[in-house]
């Protein structure tokens, strides 16, 4: 009986140790955050807060979109591009609108181009057209970079 008990304790300890090692060495499921975009001081804190909130979601969407494009996951591309297209936009300023009036007209033009590019990606993904996908995605990224440049440097 003593041999069985020692064997039970030894195997239990061995199993517990293996579980502990597996938990310690398991791969992390978190993605290291990427670099943050600089914040231009010329914009008011209110404008920066609105843009930061919108761009944080936008950044997550584009990260997913890039991953889908690289592996030619056409259904995933259509979903992610559709989410970008469906994202609420900032309205062009009207009289007395201080917040949106702080943004230049080119911002709204880039916003419109982004939505049009996202729509084009949805259509291209539905057709499963890899050659056109490269062009559509490149055009969308060009719009993103132009908008980022406008945000950082102004008109």
N, C-alpha and C positions, 0 to 999 in steps of 0.2 A: 504494500500500500504506500509506503514511503517513497518508493521509486516512482510510482505513478504521480504522486503529488509534486515531487521535484521536477519531473518531466513537464507536468502541467505548468508549473511556475516558470520554468525555463522557456518553454515555447510561448507562453503569454508575454513574458518580458521581451522575447525576440520579436514577436509580432508588434508589440507596442513600440519598440525601438524602430522597426521598419516603417511604421506609420508616421512616427515623429520625423524621421529622416525624409520621407516622401513629402510631408507637409512643409518642411523647411526648404527643400530643394525644388518644389513645384515652380513652374514658370509663372511669372507675373502676368496678369491679364490687363494690366493698365498700360496705356500708351503714354509715353513721355510727351508732355505738351511741347508743341513747337515754339518757335520764336514769336514773340508778340510784335505787332506793328507799333512803330513810334506814334506818339500822340502829339499832333500839332498844337502849339500853344495859342495860335491865332483864333481857334474856335472856342466858343464859350463852353463851360463845363456841362451845361444842359445839352448842347448840340453833341458834344463828345459822348455823353452818356447814352443818348438815343442811338447814335451811330454805332457805338461799341456793342450795345445790346443786339442790334440788328446784324452786325458783322460777325459776332460770335456764333450765332446760329448759321449764318451764311458760310462761315469757315468750316463748321462741322459738316454741312451739306456738301461743300466742295471736296472735302477730304474723302467722303464716301464716294462721290462721283468719280474722282480720280482713280480710286481703287477699282471701281466697276469698269471704267474705260480701259484700264490697263489689261484686264483679263477678258475683255470683250463680253461682259455679262450684260447683254442687251436689255433683258428685263429689268435688271438692277439699274442700268443707265436711265431707262425710261422712268423708273420710280424716282430716282434721285433728281433728275432734271425736272421732272414734274413737280417735285417738292419745291425746287428753286423757283419755278414758274409760279406756283401757288402762294409763295411767300408774300405777305402784305407789303406793299410798297409805300414809300414816303410820298405824300401828296405834294404837288407843286404848290408853292406859296400863294396865298390869297392875301388881300389887303389886311394888315394887322397881324399877320402870322409871323412872329419874330423867329420862331424856331426854324421852320423850313426856309424862311427868307435868308437865313445865314448860309444856306447851301447855294452854290452857283448853279446856273441852268445846266451846265455840262454834267453835273452830278445826276440830274434827272434824265438827261439823254443817255448816260451810261446805264442807269437803272432800267430804262426802256430797252436798251440794247441787250442787257443781261437777260431780261425776260424773253425777248425775241430769240436769243441764242439758246436758252433753255428749251423753248418750244421746238426749235429746229433739232435739238438733240433728241427730244422725245420722238419726233417724226423719223429721224435717221435711225434711231435704235429700233423702232417698229419695223423698218425696212431691212434691218440687219445688214446695213451697208457700211462695211469697215472702212472703205476708202473715203466715203463722205463723212464718216464719224471723225476721222482724223482732222478733216478740215473744219467741221462744225465745232469740235472741242477746242481746236486751236483758236478759232474766232472767239469763242466764249472766254478763254483764258486771256486773250488780248484785251477784251472789254474789262475783265477784272483788273489787269495790271494798269490800264489807263485810269480806271477809277481810283485805285490805290495811289497812283502818282498824283492825281488831282487832290485827293485827301491830304496827302503829306505836303505837297508843295503849293497847293492853291492854283489859282488861274495863271 
